[in-house]
Amino acid sequence: MMTENEKGYTLVELLAVIVIMGIIAVIAVLAINNIIEKSKKQAFVANALTMKSSAQYFAKDAMLQEKVINKITYKELIDAHLIEPILDPHSKTIMAPDETSYILADGENMISICLMGEEYNLCTNDNGGKEEIPFSTLSIESLQKN
């Protein structure tokens, strides 16, 4: 039993606090989801740059053997043990070594990339056509949904 000197919170005040905490929680979850999605896109682009670095070693080795290389596939890099199989950050599966992901080269200069993931790719232009992405313009904005 409450006396006149005892103070407490009313049900309306408690409900207002709960509603405010719920709104803050929703905002936090949305912000975290955006950060996670951006990180996955950055990881996909980082995979492309790793592929470029491996392709440079592949091209230098080919030049020593006096071979002309214009296109270096993801499968060739795996077979040469220059790169580990790539984990697609969106689907969390290993990308199968195939000919659909490749780098175009001019001697030992890497020009552009086509990297195909399960959900996203770095090989589609704004019109939906297949077009390699030049390394000079490579960014997370270059990613296209499959």
C-alpha positions as a printed NumPy array, in Angstrom:
array([[  0.   ,   0.   ,   0.   ],
       [  1.428,   3.387,  -1.01 ],
       [  1.475,   6.344,   1.306],
       [  1.446,   9.966,   0.202],
       [  5.261,  10.285,   0.381],
       [  6.02 ,   7.271,  -1.88 ],
       [  6.56 ,   8.029,  -5.541],
       [  6.528,   5.606,  -8.479],
       [  6.183,   5.539, -12.226],
       [  2.796,   5.295, -13.834],
       [  1.964,   2.679, -16.438],
       [  1.909,   5.381, -19.151],
       [  5.42 ,   6.534, -18.254],
       [  6.747,   2.969, -18.351],
       [  5.082,   2.318, -21.717],
       [  6.545,   5.553, -23.118],
       [ 10.046,   4.438, -22.096],
       [  9.519,   1.004, -23.674],
       [  8.303,   2.58 , -26.943],
       [ 11.288,   4.929, -27.069],
       [ 13.688,   2.028, -26.431],
       [ 11.981,   0.049, -29.211],
       [ 12.424,   2.902, -31.68 ],
       [ 16.115,   3.21 , -30.767],
       [ 16.56 ,  -0.56 , -31.21 ],
       [ 14.966,  -0.481, -34.7  ],
       [ 17.236,   2.381, -35.771],
       [ 20.299,   0.516, -34.455],
       [ 19.369,  -2.721, -36.265],
       [ 18.861,  -0.886, -39.57 ],
       [ 22.188,   0.918, -39.209],
       [ 24.016,  -2.321, -38.409],
       [ 22.429,  -4.094, -41.389],
       [ 23.62 ,  -1.303, -43.704],
       [ 27.153,  -1.565, -42.284],
       [ 27.163,  -5.352, -42.786],
       [ 25.939,  -5.074, -46.386],
       [ 28.549,  -2.416, -47.21 ],
       [ 31.264,  -4.612, -45.662],
       [ 30.207,  -7.549, -47.837],
       [ 30.442,  -5.359, -50.943],
       [ 33.88 ,  -4.1  , -49.885],
       [ 34.998,  -7.707, -49.344],
       [ 33.835,  -8.629, -52.873],
       [ 35.871,  -5.761, -54.341],
       [ 38.843,  -6.791, -52.186],
       [ 38.549, -10.298, -53.7  ],
       [ 38.798,  -8.702, -57.147],
       [ 41.951,  -6.838, -56.114],
       [ 43.429, -10.066, -54.722],
       [ 42.703, -11.697, -58.056],
       [ 44.482,  -8.808, -59.796],
       [ 47.561,  -9.245, -57.63 ],
       [ 47.67 , -12.984, -58.362],
       [ 47.179, -12.343, -62.072],
       [ 50.194, -10.011, -62.073],
       [ 52.381, -12.859, -60.804],
       [ 50.831, -15.174, -63.398],
       [ 51.555, -12.68 , -66.198],
       [ 55.159, -12.131, -65.063],
       [ 55.727, -15.874, -65.043],
       [ 54.216, -16.146, -68.531],
       [ 56.492, -13.364, -69.786],
       [ 59.526, -15.255, -68.482],
       [ 58.356, -18.221, -70.532],
       [ 57.821, -15.882, -73.507],
       [ 54.055, -16.481, -73.606],
       [ 51.596, -13.773, -74.568],
       [ 48.749, -13.477, -72.062],
       [ 45.632, -11.404, -72.734],
       [ 43.12 , -13.132, -70.482],
       [ 43.767, -14.82 , -67.14 ],
       [ 40.892, -16.852, -65.704],
       [ 40.095, -17.527, -62.077],
       [ 40.516, -21.24 , -62.859],
       [ 44.056, -20.675, -64.187],
       [ 44.994, -18.793, -61.01 ],
       [ 43.639, -21.614, -58.833],
       [ 45.383, -24.282, -60.939],
       [ 48.683, -22.362, -60.714],
       [ 48.266, -22.186, -56.902],
       [ 48.521, -18.393, -57.017],
       [ 45.202, -17.832, -55.242],
       [ 43.083, -19.747, -52.775],
       [ 39.465, -20.399, -53.73 ],
       [ 37.465, -17.222, -53.111],
       [ 34.684, -17.165, -50.517],
       [ 31.715, -15.199, -51.829],
       [ 30.908, -12.804, -48.954],
       [ 27.202, -12.646, -49.84 ],
       [ 26.372, -16.332, -50.229],
       [ 29.196, -17.557, -47.942],
       [ 30.063, -20.279, -50.469],
       [ 33.329, -20.967, -52.264],
       [ 33.249, -19.649, -55.833],
       [ 33.752, -22.533, -58.252],
       [ 36.945, -22.237, -60.335],
       [ 35.665, -21.58 , -63.844],
       [ 36.173, -19.465, -66.937],
       [ 33.396, -16.918, -66.173],
       [ 35.621, -14.888, -63.842],
       [ 38.726, -13.486, -65.491],
       [ 41.119, -10.571, -65.85 ],
       [ 42.055,  -8.904, -69.118],
       [ 45.742,  -8.065, -69.364],
       [ 48.175,  -6.304, -71.646],
       [ 51.53 ,  -7.892, -70.902],
       [ 52.003,  -7.534, -67.171],
       [ 49.477,  -4.673, -66.888],
       [ 46.092,  -5.732, -65.58 ],
       [ 43.391,  -3.749, -67.368],
       [ 39.98 ,  -4.945, -66.233],
       [ 38.129,  -7.685, -64.379],
       [ 35.013,  -9.774, -64.663],
       [ 34.262, -11.431, -61.312],
       [ 31.021, -13.4  , -61.078],
       [ 29.609, -14.208, -57.633],
       [ 26.356, -15.958, -56.823],
       [ 24.461, -12.773, -55.933],
       [ 26.661,  -9.936, -57.231],
       [ 29.139,  -9.467, -60.05 ],
       [ 31.783,  -7.077, -61.301],
       [ 31.026,  -7.749, -64.934],
       [ 27.811,  -5.963, -65.826],
       [ 27.386,  -2.424, -67.094],
       [ 24.481,  -0.108, -66.231],
       [ 22.491,  -1.368, -69.231],
       [ 22.726,  -4.988, -68.069],
       [ 25.232,  -6.031, -70.739],
       [ 28.386,  -7.982, -69.947],
       [ 31.382,  -5.674, -69.748],
       [ 34.615,  -5.974, -67.793],
       [ 35.191,  -3.353, -65.105],
       [ 38.456,  -1.385, -65.513],
       [ 40.621,  -1.438, -62.39 ],
       [ 40.881,   2.36 , -62.58 ],
       [ 37.135,   2.656, -61.827],
       [ 36.736,  -0.385, -59.568],
       [ 34.657,   0.379, -56.454],
       [ 31.646,  -0.934, -54.581],
       [ 29.501,   1.176, -56.919],
       [ 30.696,  -1.117, -59.751],
       [ 28.908,  -4.098, -58.165],
       [ 25.747,  -5.233, -59.93 ],
       [ 23.135,  -7.681, -58.667],
       [ 22.836, -10.861, -60.748]])
